[in-house]
Amino acid sequence: TPEAFQAFISRAQSIVGAENVTVVDPQNPLEDGTYMNNCKAHDMHSVYERDYFVASAVVAPRGVSEVQAIVKLANEFIVPVWPFSAGRNVGYGGTAPRVPGSVGIELGKNMNKVLEVSVEGAYALVEPGVTYFSLYDYLVKTGLREHLWIDVPDLGGGSIIGNAVERGVGYTPYGDHFMMHCGMEVVLPNGELVRTGMGALPEPGNAPGLAPHEQKPNKTGQLFNYGFGPYNDGIFTQSNLGIVVKMGIWLMPNPGGYQAYMITFPRDDDLSAIVDKIRPLRLQMILQNTPTLRHILLDAAVHNPKSHYTDKNTPLSEAEMDEIAAKLNLGRWNFYGAVYGPEPIRAVLLEAIKAAFLTIPGSNFYLPEDRTEENSILRIRSDTLQGIPSLDELRWVDWLPNGGHLFFSPIAKISGADAALQYEITKRRCQEAGFDFIGTFIVGMRDLHYIVCIVFDREDPEQRLRARWLMRTMIKDCVAHGWGEYRTHLALMDQIANTYNFNDNALMKLNETIKNALDPNGIMAPGKNGVWPAGYDKEQWVLGGEEEWAPPGTQAAAATKE
C-alpha cells in the first residue's frame, strides 16, 4: 500500500540518511543520462518503454552495516530489492530491476574504497563502487602501477565487483574476471554477513567486540580461493542469493615488456580459417591474452556513425562493407592481441603468431606505430590490452541515432566450422530484422564468447520491437545447435534460463531450492536470471519467447497482421 511504502522509505532514510534515498516520481520523465552519469532506476538502453523495468526508489547505503539493515528492512516489509554496483551494465539492463517497483540498492555511490593493494600478493581488496578507472588511478597515484596491472573490459566505468559477479571479461592474460577474483564478503538475503573461502577463518588479533564487517580479513583470504568445504562463491554470481560488498581481485604483475598487434584479413569467408589457426595457439598459450576477432562494422562504428558511410537505412551490402574496409585500411575481420614478457620472449611469440596467421592470403600484420589514423582501433586496444581503461569503444553505440544496444552472447568451441555457422545464422537474422551485423569473437581459454552487438534507435518503438524479435529468434536458433548464452538482458533472462533444461529442468529446480532456502521472503532480486522465488506466480511473471513482429514477406509476418 502507499502507506506501507512511505513507512519503508521513512525507515530507509533513518538508516542511510535522507540524502541517500531517492523516490522515483511517476509524474517526472525518466532521463537516460550518459554512460558516466547514468540513470539509477531504469535501463538507459530500454528495449520496451522506459517505465517497463523501473524501480520505485533507490537507496544508497554508506557501509556494510547499512546494507544489512536495508536488507532486514526489506524482509520486514516484504519489499523486493535490486542491488547494483556502478550501474553501468549496459546492453544487459543497466540498473533496471526485473520486477517493476523494486527498490534499487545503489552500492557504488558511497561504498567505493580500495581497501588494500598488496604488491607481494598481487591483489586488491575493493568495495562495489571501485571502477576500473578508479583502481587504475589509485595504482598510478600510489606508484604501484609500475608493479601491478589491472585487467579491464572495453569500457572503464564499470564496477570491478559488478563485472566479475556477472562473469564479464577483459583482454589481458587475466581476462576471465571471475576466475581472477579471490574471496568475497556477502550480505545474505536475511541480512547476515558471510566471508567465503579463507575469509571464513578469523584473523588472529582482531579486537574483541568488533562488528564482523570491521574485522581484519584473513591474511590468506585473497590468496587461495577455496578454503575448506563446499565452494560457495559461484552461487553469488549472476544470482539473487546475496550482495557482494567486498571482493578480492588478482592483479597482473608487470610482465617486464608488452607489445600489442593487429592482423587484418581481407575476406568475409576467411573466418573459418582464422578461428582454426587460433585454437592451437590459444591452447598452447602462444596467444597469452584474451584476444578478439572483430567484424569490420564494429571497427567502422568506432570510427564513425553509419551516416558517415552511407545515406541508406537498410543493412549494408557485401560490396559496401568491402568499400568501408578498404577506406579504413582494415580487413573484413581484424584480430587484436598482445604478447607479454621480456623482449626475447615477445620476439619468439610474435614470430610464431605471424607464421600461423600470415599464411592466410592477403593478411597483414601491424604494430600500433604503423597506424596513424584518428581513432585507430589498434592504438585503443593497445591501451586496453595492458590494463589502461578508456571510453573510446563507446563510440560504436552511435552507429545509429539515439543509439541503444543489446548484447547477444552465446558460447561455442574454438572451431572454424562453429564460428562460421554462428556468424551465418546471426548475420542473416540481423539482416532480416533490418539491422547491420556488428560483432566480435572473444577467445577464452577453450571457448569462444561470440558477441553480437545489436544497435537500434531507442526512441523508435518499431526498432525496439525488431531488436527484441531478433534476440528471441537468435536464442532459438542457437539452442538448436547446442549454443547457450552466458549473459543476457533482463527481458531475455526467462527465455534463456529455460534453454538450460537438461533432465526436466534439474538445474533450475536446484537454483529455486537454494533460493527459497536462503530467501524465503523472496526479496532479493526476484527473477534475476530466470530464478523466481516461491512467493511469485512464475507463469504470470515470465516473459515469453514471442514478439509481434516478423520479417516482411514471411508467413509469420502475414500472421502477425491478421
C-alpha positions as CSV (number, residue, x, y, z in Angstrom):
1,T,0.0,0.0,0.0
2,P,1.1,3.6,-0.4
3,E,1.2,3.9,3.4
4,A,3.5,0.9,3.8
5,F,5.8,2.1,1.0
6,Q,6.0,5.5,2.7
7,A,6.8,3.8,6.0
8,F,9.5,1.8,4.3
9,I,11.0,4.9,2.8
10,S,11.0,6.8,6.1
11,R,12.7,3.9,7.8
12,A,15.3,3.7,5.0
13,Q,16.0,7.4,5.4
14,S,16.7,6.8,9.1
15,I,19.2,4.1,8.1
16,V,21.2,5.7,5.2
17,G,20.2,9.4,5.5
18,A,17.6,11.2,3.5
19,E,20.2,12.4,1.1
20,N,20.8,8.7,0.1
21,V,17.2,7.9,-0.7
22,T,15.6,8.9,-4.0
23,V,11.9,8.1,-4.7
24,V,11.0,7.8,-8.3
25,D,8.2,10.2,-9.1
26,P,6.0,8.7,-11.9
27,Q,5.0,12.2,-12.9
28,N,8.5,13.1,-13.9
29,P,10.1,11.8,-17.2
30,L,12.8,9.1,-16.9
31,E,16.1,10.6,-18.1
32,D,18.6,8.2,-19.5
33,G,21.7,10.2,-18.7
34,T,25.0,9.2,-20.1
35,Y,27.3,6.3,-19.6
36,M,29.3,8.0,-16.9
37,N,26.3,9.9,-15.4
38,N,23.9,7.1,-15.7
39,C,20.3,6.7,-14.6
40,K,19.8,4.7,-11.5
41,A,16.2,3.4,-11.7
42,H,15.7,2.2,-15.3
43,D,17.6,0.9,-18.3
44,M,19.2,3.7,-20.4
45,H,19.0,1.4,-23.4
46,S,15.4,0.3,-22.9
47,V,14.1,-2.4,-25.3
48,Y,10.5,-1.7,-24.1
49,E,9.1,1.6,-22.8
50,R,11.4,3.2,-20.2
51,D,9.0,2.5,-17.4
52,Y,8.6,-1.2,-18.2
53,F,11.5,-2.1,-15.9
54,V,11.7,0.7,-13.4
55,A,12.4,1.0,-9.6
56,S,10.1,2.8,-7.2
57,A,13.1,4.2,-5.2
58,V,16.8,3.9,-4.9
59,V,18.7,3.6,-1.6
60,A,22.5,4.2,-1.3
61,P,24.0,2.6,1.8
62,R,27.2,4.1,3.2
63,G,28.7,0.9,4.5
64,V,28.2,-2.8,5.1
65,S,26.1,-2.4,8.2
66,E,23.6,-0.2,6.3
67,V,23.4,-2.8,3.5
68,Q,22.5,-5.4,6.2
69,A,19.9,-3.0,7.8
70,I,18.2,-2.3,4.4
71,V,18.0,-6.0,3.6
72,K,16.5,-6.7,7.0
73,L,14.0,-3.8,6.5
74,A,13.1,-5.3,3.1
75,N,12.3,-8.6,4.8
76,E,10.2,-6.8,7.4
77,F,8.1,-5.0,4.7
78,I,8.4,-7.8,2.0
79,V,9.7,-5.2,-0.4
80,P,11.8,-6.6,-3.4
81,V,15.2,-5.0,-3.7
82,W,17.5,-4.9,-6.7
83,P,21.2,-4.4,-5.9
84,F,23.7,-2.9,-8.3
85,S,27.2,-1.6,-8.1
86,A,28.1,1.2,-10.5
87,G,25.0,0.5,-12.6
88,R,26.8,0.5,-16.0
89,N,25.8,-3.0,-17.0
90,V,24.9,-1.5,-20.4
91,G,23.5,-3.8,-23.0
92,Y,22.2,-6.2,-20.3
93,G,19.7,-4.0,-18.5
94,G,21.8,-1.4,-16.6
95,T,20.3,-0.6,-13.2
96,A,16.7,-1.6,-14.0
97,P,15.0,-4.2,-11.8
98,R,13.3,-7.3,-13.3
99,V,10.3,-6.7,-11.0
100,P,8.9,-3.1,-11.6
101,G,8.6,-1.2,-8.4
102,S,11.5,-2.9,-6.7
103,V,13.8,-0.7,-4.6
104,G,17.2,-0.3,-6.1
105,I,20.2,-0.6,-3.7
106,E,23.0,1.5,-5.2
107,L,26.2,0.2,-3.7
108,G,28.6,2.3,-5.7
109,K,27.7,5.8,-4.6
110,N,29.2,5.6,-1.2
111,M,30.9,2.2,-0.9
112,N,33.8,3.0,-3.3
113,K,37.1,2.4,-1.4
114,V,40.2,0.5,-2.4
115,L,40.6,-1.3,0.9
116,E,44.0,-2.9,0.2
117,V,46.6,-3.4,-2.5
118,S,49.3,-6.0,-2.0
119,V,52.3,-5.9,-4.3
120,E,53.7,-9.1,-2.7
121,G,50.4,-11.0,-3.2
122,A,49.5,-9.1,-6.4
123,Y,45.8,-8.5,-5.4
124,A,43.4,-5.7,-4.4
125,L,40.5,-5.8,-2.0
126,V,37.8,-3.5,-3.1
127,E,34.2,-2.3,-2.5
128,P,31.4,-2.3,-5.1
129,G,31.9,1.3,-6.2
130,V,35.5,0.8,-7.2
131,T,35.6,1.0,-11.0
132,Y,38.4,0.1,-13.4
133,F,39.1,3.8,-13.8
134,S,39.3,4.4,-10.0
135,L,41.6,1.4,-9.3
136,Y,43.8,2.3,-12.2
137,D,44.1,5.9,-10.9
138,Y,44.8,4.6,-7.4
139,L,47.7,2.4,-8.7
140,V,49.1,5.4,-10.7
141,K,48.8,7.9,-7.8
142,T,50.4,5.5,-5.3
143,G,53.2,4.5,-7.7
144,L,52.0,0.9,-7.8
145,R,51.2,0.8,-11.5
146,E,54.9,0.1,-12.2
147,H,54.4,-3.2,-10.3
148,L,50.8,-4.2,-10.9
149,W,48.4,-4.1,-13.9
150,I,44.7,-4.4,-13.8
151,D,42.6,-6.2,-16.4
152,V,39.9,-4.0,-18.0
153,P,36.9,-4.6,-20.2
154,D,36.1,-2.4,-23.2
155,L,34.7,0.4,-21.1
156,G,36.4,1.5,-17.9
157,G,33.5,2.9,-15.9
158,G,32.2,-0.4,-14.7
159,S,32.5,-1.8,-11.2
160,I,35.2,-4.4,-10.7
161,I,32.9,-6.4,-8.4
162,G,29.9,-5.9,-10.6
163,N,31.7,-7.1,-13.7
164,A,33.2,-10.1,-12.0
165,V,29.9,-11.3,-10.5
166,E,28.3,-11.0,-13.9
167,R,31.2,-13.1,-15.2
168,G,32.4,-10.4,-17.6
169,V,35.7,-10.5,-19.4
170,G,38.8,-8.3,-20.2
171,Y,41.7,-8.8,-22.5
172,T,45.0,-9.4,-20.7
173,P,46.1,-12.8,-19.6
174,Y,43.9,-12.1,-16.6
175,G,40.8,-11.6,-18.8
176,D,38.4,-14.0,-17.0
177,H,37.4,-11.7,-14.2
178,F,35.5,-14.3,-12.0
179,M,38.4,-16.7,-12.4
180,M,40.7,-13.9,-11.1
181,H,38.6,-13.0,-8.1
182,C,39.6,-14.4,-4.7
183,G,37.4,-14.1,-1.6
184,M,34.0,-12.4,-1.1
185,E,32.2,-10.7,1.8
186,V,28.5,-11.1,1.1
187,V,25.3,-9.9,2.7
188,L,22.8,-12.8,2.5
189,P,19.0,-12.3,1.9
190,N,18.3,-12.4,5.7
191,G,20.9,-9.6,6.3
192,E,23.6,-12.0,7.7
193,L,27.2,-11.5,6.7
194,V,29.4,-14.2,5.4
195,R,33.0,-14.3,4.2
196,T,33.9,-17.1,1.6
197,G,37.0,-19.2,1.2
198,M,39.9,-18.5,3.5
199,G,38.0,-15.4,4.6
200,A,35.8,-17.6,6.8
201,L,38.9,-18.2,9.0
202,P,39.1,-15.3,11.5
203,E,42.5,-13.5,11.5
204,P,44.1,-13.6,14.9
205,G,44.5,-10.3,16.7
206,N,41.1,-8.7,15.9
207,A,40.0,-6.6,18.9
208,P,37.1,-8.0,20.9
209,G,33.7,-6.5,20.1
210,L,34.3,-5.5,16.5
211,A,31.4,-6.0,14.2
212,P,32.0,-8.8,11.7
213,H,32.4,-6.4,8.7
214,E,35.0,-4.4,10.6
215,Q,37.3,-7.3,11.4
216,K,40.5,-7.6,9.5
217,P,40.4,-10.2,6.8
218,N,42.4,-13.4,7.0
219,K,45.9,-12.8,5.6
220,T,45.3,-15.6,3.0
221,G,41.8,-14.5,2.1
222,Q,42.8,-13.1,-1.2
223,L,45.4,-15.7,-2.0
224,F,43.6,-19.0,-2.0
225,N,40.0,-19.1,-3.3
226,Y,38.6,-22.3,-1.9
227,G,39.1,-22.5,1.8
228,F,37.6,-25.7,3.3
229,G,34.4,-27.5,2.5
230,P,31.8,-26.6,-0.3
231,Y,32.9,-23.8,-2.5
232,N,30.2,-21.1,-2.4
233,D,31.5,-18.1,-4.4
234,G,29.8,-19.2,-7.7
235,I,26.3,-19.0,-6.2
236,F,26.8,-15.3,-5.8
237,T,27.4,-14.7,-9.5
238,Q,24.6,-13.9,-11.9
239,S,22.3,-14.7,-8.9
240,N,19.8,-13.3,-6.4
241,L,21.3,-15.0,-3.4
242,G,23.3,-12.2,-1.8
243,I,25.0,-8.8,-2.2
244,V,28.8,-8.8,-2.6
245,V,30.1,-5.9,-0.5
246,K,33.8,-6.7,-0.7
247,M,35.9,-8.8,-3.1
248,G,39.5,-9.6,-3.8
249,I,40.7,-9.4,-7.3
250,W,44.1,-10.7,-8.5
251,L,46.3,-8.2,-10.3
252,M,48.8,-9.0,-13.0
253,P,52.5,-8.4,-12.1
254,N,54.2,-6.1,-14.6
255,P,55.3,-8.6,-17.2
256,G,58.5,-6.7,-18.0
257,G,57.5,-5.9,-21.5
258,Y,54.5,-5.7,-23.8
259,Q,53.6,-5.4,-27.4
260,A,50.1,-5.1,-29.0
261,Y,49.4,-6.0,-32.6
262,M,46.7,-6.3,-35.2
263,I,46.3,-8.7,-38.1
264,T,43.8,-7.9,-40.8
265,F,42.1,-10.5,-43.1
266,P,40.5,-9.3,-46.4
267,R,37.7,-11.7,-47.0
268,D,34.5,-12.3,-45.1
269,D,34.8,-16.1,-45.7
270,D,38.3,-16.1,-44.1
271,L,36.6,-16.6,-40.7
272,S,36.7,-20.4,-40.5
273,A,40.5,-20.5,-41.4
274,I,41.3,-17.7,-38.9
275,V,39.5,-19.5,-36.0
276,D,41.1,-22.8,-36.8
277,K,44.5,-21.0,-36.6
278,I,43.5,-19.5,-33.2
279,R,42.7,-22.8,-31.4
280,P,46.1,-24.4,-31.2
281,L,47.8,-21.1,-30.5
282,R,45.5,-20.4,-27.6
283,L,45.6,-23.9,-26.1
284,Q,49.4,-23.8,-26.2
285,M,49.4,-20.3,-24.6
286,I,51.2,-18.8,-27.5
287,L,48.3,-16.4,-27.5
288,Q,48.8,-15.3,-23.9
289,N,45.9,-12.9,-23.6
290,T,42.2,-12.9,-24.3
291,P,42.3,-11.8,-28.0
292,T,39.4,-10.6,-30.1
293,L,38.4,-11.2,-33.7
294,R,36.3,-8.2,-34.8
295,H,33.9,-7.8,-37.7
296,I,34.7,-4.8,-39.9
297,L,31.5,-2.9,-38.9
298,L,32.4,-3.0,-35.2
299,D,35.7,-1.2,-36.0
300,A,34.0,1.1,-38.6
301,A,31.4,2.1,-36.0
302,V,34.2,3.2,-33.5
303,H,35.5,5.4,-36.3
304,N,32.2,7.0,-37.4
305,P,28.4,6.6,-37.3
306,K,26.7,4.8,-40.2
307,S,25.6,8.2,-41.7
308,H,29.3,8.9,-42.4
309,Y,29.5,5.9,-44.8
310,T,26.0,5.9,-46.4
311,D,22.6,7.6,-46.7
312,K,20.7,4.3,-46.6
313,N,18.9,3.0,-43.6
314,T,18.9,-0.7,-44.7
315,P,21.7,-3.1,-43.9
316,L,24.9,-2.6,-45.8
317,S,25.7,-4.9,-48.7
318,E,28.9,-7.0,-49.0
319,A,30.3,-4.6,-51.6
320,E,29.6,-1.6,-49.3
321,M,31.4,-3.4,-46.4
322,D,34.4,-4.1,-48.7
323,E,34.5,-0.5,-49.6
324,I,34.5,0.6,-45.9
325,A,37.2,-1.9,-45.1
326,A,39.3,-0.5,-48.0
327,K,38.7,3.1,-46.9
328,L,39.8,2.4,-43.3
329,N,42.7,0.1,-44.4
330,L,41.2,-2.7,-42.4
331,G,40.1,-6.3,-43.1
332,R,36.7,-7.8,-43.1
333,W,38.0,-9.5,-40.0
334,N,40.5,-7.9,-37.7
335,F,42.4,-9.7,-35.0
336,Y,43.8,-7.9,-31.9
337,G,46.2,-9.4,-29.5
338,A,49.3,-8.8,-27.4
339,V,52.4,-10.5,-26.2
340,Y,53.9,-10.1,-22.7
341,G,57.3,-10.5,-21.2
342,P,60.9,-9.5,-21.8
343,E,61.9,-8.8,-25.5
344,P,63.3,-12.2,-26.3
345,I,60.1,-13.9,-25.2
346,R,57.9,-11.4,-27.1
347,A,60.0,-11.9,-30.3
348,V,59.6,-15.6,-30.3
349,L,55.9,-15.4,-29.6
350,L,55.3,-12.9,-32.4
351,E,57.2,-14.9,-34.9
352,A,55.0,-18.0,-34.1
353,I,51.9,-15.9,-34.3
354,K,52.9,-14.3,-37.7
355,A,54.0,-17.7,-39.0
356,A,50.5,-19.1,-38.3
357,F,48.2,-16.3,-39.4
358,L,50.1,-14.7,-42.3
359,T,49.6,-17.9,-44.3
360,I,46.1,-16.7,-45.0
361,P,46.2,-14.9,-48.3
362,G,46.0,-11.1,-48.1
363,S,46.5,-10.9,-44.3
364,N,48.6,-8.1,-42.9
365,F,50.4,-7.5,-39.6
366,Y,50.5,-4.2,-37.8
367,L,52.0,-2.6,-34.7
368,P,50.4,0.5,-33.1
369,E,53.1,2.8,-34.6
370,D,52.1,1.6,-38.0
371,R,48.6,3.1,-37.6
372,T,48.4,6.9,-37.6
373,E,44.7,7.3,-38.4
374,E,42.4,9.1,-36.0
375,N,40.5,6.7,-33.7
376,S,42.9,3.9,-34.5
377,I,41.3,0.7,-33.1
378,L,44.8,-0.8,-32.7
379,R,46.0,2.1,-30.6
380,I,42.8,2.0,-28.5
381,R,43.3,-1.8,-28.0
382,S,47.0,-1.2,-27.2
383,D,45.9,0.6,-24.0
384,T,43.1,-1.9,-23.2
385,L,45.4,-4.9,-23.5
386,Q,47.8,-3.5,-21.0
387,G,45.0,-2.6,-18.5
388,I,44.6,1.1,-19.2
389,P,40.8,1.9,-19.1
390,S,39.1,4.2,-21.6
391,L,35.7,5.1,-23.0
392,D,36.8,5.0,-26.7
393,E,34.8,1.9,-27.6
394,L,31.6,3.6,-26.5
395,R,31.5,5.3,-29.9
396,W,30.1,2.3,-31.7
397,V,26.8,2.7,-29.9
398,D,26.3,5.9,-32.0
399,W,26.2,3.8,-35.2
400,L,22.5,4.9,-35.3
401,P,20.9,8.0,-34.0
402,N,19.7,7.7,-30.3
403,G,21.9,4.6,-30.2
404,G,20.7,1.8,-27.8
405,H,22.2,-1.6,-27.8
406,L,21.7,-5.2,-26.7
407,F,24.4,-7.9,-26.5
408,F,23.7,-11.4,-27.7
409,S,26.3,-13.7,-26.2
410,P,26.4,-17.4,-27.0
411,I,29.3,-19.7,-26.2
412,A,30.9,-22.1,-28.7
413,K,34.0,-24.1,-29.0
414,I,37.0,-22.6,-30.8
415,S,36.2,-24.2,-34.2
416,G,36.2,-22.6,-37.6
417,A,33.0,-24.6,-38.6
418,D,31.2,-23.5,-35.4
419,A,32.2,-19.9,-35.8
420,A,31.3,-19.7,-39.4
421,L,27.8,-21.2,-38.7
422,Q,27.2,-18.9,-35.8
423,Y,28.1,-16.0,-38.0
424,E,26.0,-17.1,-40.9
425,I,22.9,-17.6,-38.8
426,T,23.2,-14.4,-36.7
427,K,24.2,-12.2,-39.7
428,R,21.2,-13.5,-41.7
429,R,18.8,-12.8,-38.7
430,C,20.2,-9.3,-38.3
431,Q,19.6,-8.5,-41.9
432,E,16.1,-9.9,-41.7
433,A,15.4,-7.6,-38.8
434,G,16.8,-4.6,-40.7
435,F,20.0,-4.2,-38.7
436,D,23.6,-4.3,-39.7
437,F,25.6,-7.2,-38.2
438,I,28.1,-5.8,-35.7
439,G,30.0,-8.4,-33.7
440,T,33.2,-9.9,-32.3
441,F,34.6,-13.2,-31.2
442,I,36.3,-13.1,-27.8
443,V,38.7,-16.0,-27.3
444,G,38.7,-17.7,-23.9
445,M,40.9,-20.5,-22.7
446,R,38.9,-23.1,-24.6
447,D,35.8,-21.3,-25.9
448,L,34.6,-18.5,-28.0
449,H,32.4,-15.8,-26.4
450,Y,30.6,-14.7,-29.5
451,I,29.2,-11.2,-29.0
452,V,26.6,-9.8,-31.4
453,C,26.1,-6.1,-30.8
454,I,22.6,-5.1,-31.8
455,V,22.4,-1.3,-32.2
456,F,19.0,0.3,-32.5
457,D,17.3,3.7,-32.2
458,R,16.0,3.5,-28.7
459,E,13.5,6.3,-29.4
460,D,11.9,4.2,-32.2
461,P,9.3,1.7,-30.8
462,E,9.4,-0.3,-34.0
463,Q,13.2,-0.7,-33.9
464,R,12.9,-1.8,-30.2
465,L,10.4,-4.4,-31.3
466,R,12.6,-5.6,-34.1
467,A,15.6,-5.8,-31.7
468,R,13.5,-7.9,-29.3
469,W,12.4,-10.2,-32.1
470,L,16.0,-10.6,-33.3
471,M,17.2,-11.6,-29.8
472,R,14.4,-14.0,-29.2
473,T,14.9,-15.6,-32.6
474,M,18.6,-16.0,-32.3
475,I,18.2,-17.6,-28.9
476,K,16.0,-20.3,-30.5
477,D,18.4,-20.6,-33.5
478,C,21.4,-21.1,-31.3
479,V,19.9,-23.6,-28.8
480,A,19.0,-25.8,-31.8
481,H,22.8,-26.1,-32.4
482,G,23.7,-26.5,-28.7
483,W,24.9,-23.0,-28.1
484,G,23.8,-21.2,-25.0
485,E,24.2,-17.6,-23.9
486,Y,26.4,-16.8,-20.9
487,R,24.8,-13.5,-20.0
488,T,21.8,-11.5,-21.2
489,H,19.4,-8.6,-20.8
490,L,16.6,-8.5,-18.3
491,A,14.0,-9.0,-21.0
492,L,15.6,-12.3,-22.1
493,M,16.5,-13.9,-18.8
494,D,13.5,-16.2,-18.6
495,Q,13.8,-17.4,-22.1
496,I,17.5,-18.2,-21.8
497,A,17.1,-19.8,-18.4
498,N,14.6,-22.1,-19.9
499,T,17.0,-23.4,-22.5
500,Y,19.3,-24.8,-19.8
501,N,16.7,-27.5,-19.2
502,F,18.6,-30.8,-19.0
503,N,16.8,-33.6,-17.2
504,D,13.5,-31.9,-16.8
505,N,15.0,-28.5,-15.7
506,A,17.1,-30.1,-12.9
507,L,19.4,-27.1,-12.7
508,M,16.5,-24.6,-12.3
509,K,15.0,-26.8,-9.6
510,L,18.3,-26.7,-7.8
511,N,18.6,-23.0,-8.1
512,E,15.0,-22.5,-6.9
513,T,15.6,-24.8,-3.9
514,I,18.6,-22.8,-2.9
515,K,16.8,-19.5,-3.5
516,N,13.8,-20.5,-1.3
517,A,16.0,-21.7,1.4
518,L,18.2,-18.6,1.6
519,D,15.5,-16.1,0.7
520,P,12.1,-17.4,2.0
521,N,10.5,-14.0,1.6
522,G,11.8,-13.6,-2.0
523,I,13.0,-10.1,-1.5
524,M,16.4,-10.3,-3.2
525,A,16.3,-9.5,-6.9
526,P,13.3,-11.8,-7.8
527,G,13.5,-13.0,-11.4
528,K,17.2,-12.4,-11.8
529,N,18.5,-14.8,-14.5
530,G,15.2,-16.5,-14.5
531,V,15.2,-17.7,-10.9
532,W,11.8,-16.8,-9.2
533,P,11.1,-17.3,-5.5
534,A,8.2,-19.5,-4.4
535,G,6.1,-16.4,-3.4
536,Y,5.8,-15.3,-7.1
537,D,3.5,-16.9,-9.6
538,K,6.2,-17.7,-12.1
539,E,3.9,-18.2,-15.0
540,Q,2.5,-14.7,-14.6
541,W,5.9,-13.1,-14.4
542,V,7.9,-15.0,-17.1
543,L,8.5,-13.1,-20.3
544,G,7.9,-15.4,-23.2
545,G,9.7,-16.1,-26.4
546,E,7.5,-14.4,-29.0
547,E,7.2,-10.9,-30.3
548,E,4.5,-9.5,-32.6
549,W,6.8,-8.9,-35.5
550,A,8.3,-11.0,-38.2
551,P,10.5,-10.2,-41.3
552,P,8.3,-8.7,-44.1
553,G,7.3,-11.2,-46.8
554,T,7.3,-14.2,-44.5
555,Q,4.4,-16.4,-43.5
556,A,4.9,-15.3,-39.8
557,A,4.7,-11.7,-40.9
558,A,1.4,-12.3,-42.5
559,A,0.1,-14.0,-39.4
560,T,1.0,-11.0,-37.2
561,K,-1.1,-8.7,-39.4
562,E,-4.2,-10.9,-39.0
